[in-house]
Amino acid sequence: MNPHPSSCSNGRSIRTRFARRFLRALKKIGSKGSSSRPSPRDISWRCRRVKIAADASMASAVGPRRVWSRTMLNMLRSRSHACLHASRLGNSRRPGADRHAVGKRKRLVLKRKLPNRLGLNQVNQLRRLVPGGEAMDLDILLDETAHYIKCLATQVKVMRSIVDYCSA
Amino acid sequence: MDPIGGNEVRSMNGAKDVEFGVEAYQFGEELHSLMSGPPVTGNSFTALLDLPANQAMELLHSQAVDDSPSELRLKGHCVSHQSPYNHTLNWAPAFPSNTALIERSSKYSIFAAADATVDRVGGGGGGQGSPDSSSMPSNSRANVMKVKSEPADSGSNPNSLPHASGPTINEKQMNRKESGKKGKGSSKRGKTTANDNSEEVEKLPYVHVRARRGQATDSHSLAERARREKINVRLKLLQELVPGCNKISGMALVLDEIINHVQFLQRQVEFLSMRLAAVNSPMEFNVDSLFSAGNGSVTDSIFPSVMPLTWPEVQMNSDRQQWQFDYDKSANSALFHSSQRKMEL
């Protein structure tokens, strides 16, 4: 329809902005790969790129108003910079995810579960889920969670409709 | 004319008049001390008086009375009359009717007193981190709640709240400070009623918090209570957003549901992006055609100009089976089955 200016937090305008950016990114990714018989490595690479594109287009569609979108944009930017520098230095391994997983497997610490008063365990878990949630107060965290859920839902809707359109 | 005006000021008896008169006297004393120091000639006297006169005029004219004619009048008076006492009294007719000034000054005194409570109560509750706009409406909502509860118990106030003038607000505040523990059943915690009336009530800039019977009334617990109510309001909004959360009571379980929902949505995004990567190989997107339908129903806008698909490799099947165990929700399994059927074709 008519995309409103960014002051309107309407779901519809976020949806159109996200859809536009995401489709542009998909076009770029689609044009890069070789047309015939991509190998599994190509597919996994493309899968990662699509995921990054989805996150980036969602975060940029929301804009820098929200804490979680700002955090996500910063994360993506730093990751892309790190990737560029790593590739320039000849290191082809992607930083971050793999190293963390390895570290976790080696260090298994038994934690005593405290009596869960006021739902603090859940709050900490929520902080880990919502990007940028570590350094937020509880009421701001709940606000951001609500907006994050709304945006994730629109993201899922748009992506599902694109997939249905492509595969139908 | 001016001495008569001064007499009028003096003759009126009232607490607020004394206040006003005291202010005038203070300025008179300042002027006297200023004038008695350096030698006084005609020109230097007005020059000397210029500055304190302007400052004093600014202070007393803070209620935005038209300054220029009164200042001119002042200068004229300064030249003609020599004693400071007469000067201060000559300022009296420069002001508008004293009642308006008194009202305004009383209002400002209320706000000055209220600011102290705001800084303690509202600042503790609302000033956490970023003073973003989202905290303001809920803060004013909290205000609205408490303010609305006032006329319910104090039946003596027939006015509706938007018309509450300065003195009545002052009264309420005095009552609250005196009887901290008296609000037995009067604090309306029913947010629905407050939210219904929230449109009619004007948003006040400070927090009224009414203590229930048997609850502490110091500023820390008040701030905590305001904060807890903000959190509860936001939690309710979240409950409406997450399906199936309305019936659950208790913070931990509600948060559990919210966490599950967020994780579910994140996994769905991952899954869909993987599908897109698989499907996407020879795709060309006609972006404008997609948006002609407003993207609400993308499937309806299928155009013949789009190139046909060549189906992806069977190797994707092995990847799919890894994902299978992660998804326990019904929607995902439906998606999954449909994609499997298509793969088999």
Chai-1 contact restraints between the chains, C-beta under 6 A:
chainA,res_idxA,chainB,res_idxB,connection_type,confidence,min_distance_angstrom,max_distance_angstrom,comment,restraint_id
A,M1,B,G294,contact,1.0,0.0,6.0,A-B,restraint_1
A,A19,B,N295,contact,1.0,0.0,6.0,A-B,restraint_2
A,L23,B,F285,contact,1.0,0.0,6.0,A-B,restraint_3
A,L23,B,V287,contact,1.0,0.0,6.0,A-B,restraint_4
A,K27,B,F285,contact,1.0,0.0,6.0,A-B,restraint_5
A,G30,B,N280,contact,1.0,0.0,6.0,A-B,restraint_6
A,G30,B,M283,contact,1.0,0.0,6.0,A-B,restraint_7
A,S35,B,P282,contact,1.0,0.0,6.0,A-B,restraint_8
A,P40,B,Q315,contact,1.0,0.0,6.0,A-B,restraint_9
A,R46,B,A277,contact,1.0,0.0,6.0,A-B,restraint_10
A,C47,B,M274,contact,1.0,0.0,6.0,A-B,restraint_11
A,C47,B,A277,contact,1.0,0.0,6.0,A-B,restraint_12
A,V50,B,S273,contact,1.0,0.0,6.0,A-B,restraint_13
A,V50,B,L276,contact,1.0,0.0,6.0,A-B,restraint_14
A,V50,B,A277,contact,1.0,0.0,6.0,A-B,restraint_15
A,K51,B,S273,contact,1.0,0.0,6.0,A-B,restraint_16
A,A54,B,S273,contact,1.0,0.0,6.0,A-B,restraint_17
A,N116,B,A252,contact,1.0,0.0,6.0,A-B,restraint_18
A,G119,B,M251,contact,1.0,0.0,6.0,A-B,restraint_19
A,G119,B,A252,contact,1.0,0.0,6.0,A-B,restraint_20
A,G119,B,L255,contact,1.0,0.0,6.0,A-B,restraint_21
A,Q122,B,A252,contact,1.0,0.0,6.0,A-B,restraint_22
A,Q122,B,L255,contact,1.0,0.0,6.0,A-B,restraint_23
A,Q122,B,D256,contact,1.0,0.0,6.0,A-B,restraint_24
A,Q125,B,I259,contact,1.0,0.0,6.0,A-B,restraint_25
A,L126,B,I259,contact,1.0,0.0,6.0,A-B,restraint_26
A,L129,B,V262,contact,1.0,0.0,6.0,A-B,restraint_27
A,D137,B,Q128,contact,1.0,0.0,6.0,A-B,restraint_28
A,D137,B,G129,contact,1.0,0.0,6.0,A-B,restraint_29
A,L138,B,I231,contact,1.0,0.0,6.0,A-B,restraint_30
A,D139,B,K230,contact,1.0,0.0,6.0,A-B,restraint_31
A,D139,B,I231,contact,1.0,0.0,6.0,A-B,restraint_32
A,D139,B,R234,contact,1.0,0.0,6.0,A-B,restraint_33
A,L142,B,R234,contact,1.0,0.0,6.0,A-B,restraint_34
A,L142,B,L238,contact,1.0,0.0,6.0,A-B,restraint_35
A,D143,B,S134,contact,1.0,0.0,6.0,A-B,restraint_36
A,D143,B,R234,contact,1.0,0.0,6.0,A-B,restraint_37
A,A146,B,L237,contact,1.0,0.0,6.0,A-B,restraint_38
A,A146,B,L238,contact,1.0,0.0,6.0,A-B,restraint_39
A,A146,B,L241,contact,1.0,0.0,6.0,A-B,restraint_40
A,I149,B,L241,contact,1.0,0.0,6.0,A-B,restraint_41
A,L152,B,L265,contact,1.0,0.0,6.0,A-B,restraint_42
A,Q155,B,V269,contact,1.0,0.0,6.0,A-B,restraint_43
A,V156,B,Q268,contact,1.0,0.0,6.0,A-B,restraint_44
A,M159,B,L272,contact,1.0,0.0,6.0,A-B,restraint_45
A,S161,B,V298,contact,1.0,0.0,6.0,A-B,restraint_46
A,V163,B,L272,contact,1.0,0.0,6.0,A-B,restraint_47
A,V163,B,R275,contact,1.0,0.0,6.0,A-B,restraint_48
A,V163,B,L276,contact,1.0,0.0,6.0,A-B,restraint_49
A,D164,B,T299,contact,1.0,0.0,6.0,A-B,restraint_50
A,Y165,B,V298,contact,1.0,0.0,6.0,A-B,restraint_51
A,Y165,B,T299,contact,1.0,0.0,6.0,A-B,restraint_52
A,C166,B,V279,contact,1.0,0.0,6.0,A-B,restraint_53
A,S167,B,V279,contact,1.0,0.0,6.0,A-B,restraint_54
